[in-house]
Amino acid sequence: MNPTLTRTRPRKIRPGSPEQRLRRRFHVTRWQLAELAGVPFDDVQDLEEGLPVVLESRRRIRQVLWAIKYGKRCPGTAPRRWFC
């Protein structure tokens, strides 16, 4: 019995990490994200490129992205600083 060849749809490959897609979605630059998270710019760049990053920096970056996504107050900032 011959195997039947079926046509499959090509998978849509999204370039970049989930962090990079979120950052771009909300129009935040790497510099702004680094400043908001209180981490060096290089840590944001390395995280988005899939390079090893200090765990604390990774946690802070993701926490800020979560705050931006859900419109919450950024941790460690004054109460008057909100994201929407």
Backbone as CSV, one residue per row, in Angstrom:
resi,resn,N_x,N_y,N_z,CA_x,CA_y,CA_z,C_x,C_y,C_z
1,MET,0.847,-1.174,0.000,0.000,0.000,0.000,0.891,1.236,0.000
2,ASN,0.633,2.111,-0.926,1.441,3.321,-1.051,0.952,4.394,-0.078
3,PRO,1.882,5.048,0.597,1.446,6.133,1.483,0.908,7.302,0.665
4,THR,-0.126,7.889,1.154,-0.720,9.030,0.471,-0.042,10.310,0.918
5,LEU,0.292,11.114,-0.029,0.898,12.393,0.300,-0.205,13.417,0.500
6,THR,-0.177,14.042,1.612,-1.179,15.073,1.885,-0.501,16.420,1.941
7,ARG,-1.218,17.401,1.557,-0.702,18.760,1.601,-1.003,19.361,2.964
8,THR,0.010,19.821,3.596,-0.197,20.477,4.888,0.112,21.948,4.732
9,ARG,-0.555,22.722,5.529,-0.290,24.155,5.509,1.050,24.425,6.168
10,PRO,1.834,25.309,5.588,3.114,25.627,6.230,2.869,26.294,7.575
11,ARG,3.677,25.919,8.542,3.535,26.516,9.865,3.975,27.961,9.830
12,LYS,3.220,28.768,10.522,3.579,30.176,10.604,4.631,30.327,11.708
13,ILE,5.811,30.699,11.310,6.895,30.857,12.273,7.023,32.336,12.609
14,ARG,6.910,32.624,13.859,7.022,34.007,14.311,8.435,34.248,14.808
15,PRO,9.119,35.186,14.206,10.480,35.456,14.664,10.479,36.165,16.021
16,GLY,11.505,35.917,16.769,11.653,36.608,18.054,11.077,35.816,19.213
17,SER,11.472,36.231,20.383,11.013,35.582,21.602,9.641,36.120,21.996
18,PRO,8.952,35.446,22.908,7.663,35.970,23.389,7.806,37.354,24.007
19,GLU,8.934,37.586,24.679,9.164,38.897,25.281,9.272,39.980,24.210
20,GLN,9.972,39.664,23.130,10.152,40.633,22.059,8.821,40.928,21.362
21,ARG,8.009,39.900,21.144,6.703,40.115,20.509,5.809,40.989,21.383
22,LEU,5.818,40.740,22.693,5.021,41.570,23.602,5.504,43.009,23.606
23,ARG,6.807,43.179,23.667,7.369,44.529,23.694,6.994,45.300,22.436
24,ARG,7.116,44.659,21.302,6.771,45.321,20.042,5.277,45.591,19.944
25,ARG,4.486,44.679,20.447,3.028,44.839,20.399,2.572,46.105,21.111
26,PHE,3.246,46.441,22.189,2.862,47.617,22.970,3.758,48.826,22.697
27,HIS,4.552,48.759,21.634,5.367,49.887,21.169,6.299,50.423,22.259
28,VAL,7.015,49.507,22.897,7.992,49.873,23.919,9.369,49.544,23.363
29,THR,10.296,50.473,23.465,11.648,50.216,22.978,12.423,49.399,24.004
30,ARG,13.527,48.845,23.563,14.378,48.092,24.491,14.912,48.996,25.593
31,TRP,15.242,50.226,25.230,15.749,51.172,26.230,14.687,51.457,27.285
32,GLN,13.453,51.685,26.844,12.368,51.970,27.790,12.118,50.767,28.698
33,LEU,12.113,49.575,28.121,11.888,48.368,28.915,12.997,48.183,29.947
34,ALA,14.232,48.413,29.536,15.350,48.280,30.472,15.229,49.289,31.608
35,GLU,14.828,50.505,31.281,14.676,51.536,32.309,13.541,51.192,33.271
36,LEU,12.414,50.746,32.732,11.272,50.403,33.579,11.572,49.208,34.483
37,ALA,12.309,48.240,33.942,12.620,47.039,34.719,13.806,47.249,35.658
38,GLY,14.568,48.305,35.432,15.726,48.552,36.285,16.864,47.574,36.013
39,VAL,17.002,47.173,34.753,18.064,46.241,34.370,18.887,46.873,33.249
40,PRO,20.098,46.380,33.014,20.898,46.915,31.913,20.263,46.613,30.553
41,PHE,20.510,47.487,29.607,19.998,47.322,28.246,20.443,45.987,27.655
42,ASP,21.676,45.598,27.950,22.219,44.345,27.404,21.415,43.127,27.852
43,ASP,20.853,43.173,29.053,20.041,42.053,29.533,18.764,41.909,28.705
44,VAL,18.139,43.018,28.358,16.935,42.970,27.529,17.294,42.416,26.155
45,GLN,18.370,42.907,25.602,18.818,42.467,24.285,19.151,40.973,24.296
46,ASP,19.882,40.521,25.300,20.254,39.106,25.388,19.034,38.210,25.571
47,LEU,18.081,38.637,26.380,16.871,37.841,26.605,16.097,37.662,25.308
48,GLU,15.967,38.724,24.538,15.221,38.647,23.287,15.944,37.817,22.239
49,GLU,17.255,37.733,22.330,18.019,36.954,21.363,18.267,35.522,21.823
50,GLY,17.722,35.161,22.982,17.827,33.791,23.464,19.126,33.458,24.149
51,LEU,19.867,34.466,24.555,21.124,34.243,25.261,20.868,34.155,26.762
52,PRO,21.790,33.583,27.518,21.596,33.469,28.960,21.533,34.838,29.638
53,VAL,20.601,34.966,30.571,20.406,36.219,31.306,20.256,35.874,32.788
54,VAL,20.722,36.747,33.638,20.588,36.554,35.080,19.105,36.392,35.418
55,LEU,18.795,35.453,36.279,17.408,35.133,36.611,16.635,36.355,37.124
56,GLU,17.247,37.164,37.958,16.576,38.339,38.518,16.222,39.338,37.414
57,SER,17.102,39.520,36.455,16.814,40.429,35.339,15.668,39.896,34.496
58,ARG,15.687,38.600,34.227,14.616,37.980,33.448,13.272,38.161,34.161
59,ARG,13.270,37.972,35.466,12.035,38.112,36.239,11.513,39.544,36.183
60,ARG,12.397,40.507,36.330,11.984,41.915,36.292,11.429,42.319,34.926
61,ILE,12.088,41.876,33.871,11.628,42.210,32.518,10.246,41.634,32.277
62,ARG,10.062,40.378,32.630,8.751,39.741,32.430,7.677,40.370,33.309
63,GLN,8.048,40.792,34.493,7.094,41.432,35.387,6.620,42.764,34.802
64,VAL,7.518,43.529,34.224,7.149,44.808,33.604,6.280,44.575,32.371
65,LEU,6.634,43.577,31.558,5.820,43.273,30.378,4.412,42.848,30.789
66,TRP,4.309,42.073,31.848,2.994,41.665,32.360,2.209,42.890,32.816
67,ALA,2.883,43.800,33.513,2.215,45.008,33.991,1.715,45.858,32.824
68,ILE,2.500,45.957,31.778,2.089,46.725,30.606,0.904,46.042,29.930
69,LYS,0.977,44.733,29.796,-0.073,43.987,29.103,-1.426,44.117,29.804
70,TYR,-1.428,44.031,31.114,-2.681,44.042,31.855,-3.024,45.390,32.466
71,GLY,-2.253,46.423,32.141,-2.570,47.766,32.613,-2.407,47.947,34.101
72,LYS,-1.514,47.208,34.685,-1.269,47.302,36.135,-0.138,48.273,36.403
73,ARG,0.011,48.629,37.672,1.108,49.502,38.073,2.410,48.723,37.988
74,CYS,3.401,49.366,37.468,4.705,48.737,37.349,5.302,48.565,38.741
75,PRO,5.780,47.383,39.080,6.350,47.176,40.404,7.567,48.065,40.637
76,GLY,7.641,48.622,41.818,8.784,49.442,42.173,8.697,50.878,41.716
77,THR,7.548,51.300,41.180,7.407,52.685,40.746,6.412,53.395,41.653
78,ALA,6.377,54.697,41.512,5.443,55.492,42.328,4.006,55.137,41.961
79,PRO,3.068,55.276,42.890,1.669,54.919,42.616,1.057,55.693,41.457
80,ARG,1.561,56.849,41.129,0.951,57.632,40.064,1.365,57.141,38.670
81,ARG,2.271,56.207,38.602,2.761,55.728,37.303,2.030,54.445,36.918
82,TRP,1.090,54.572,36.025,0.278,53.448,35.588,0.454,53.223,34.103
83,PHE,0.223,52.025,33.657,0.258,51.694,32.239,-1.161,51.432,31.783
84,CYS,-1.492,51.885,30.601,-2.809,51.603,30.030,-2.672,51.353,28.552
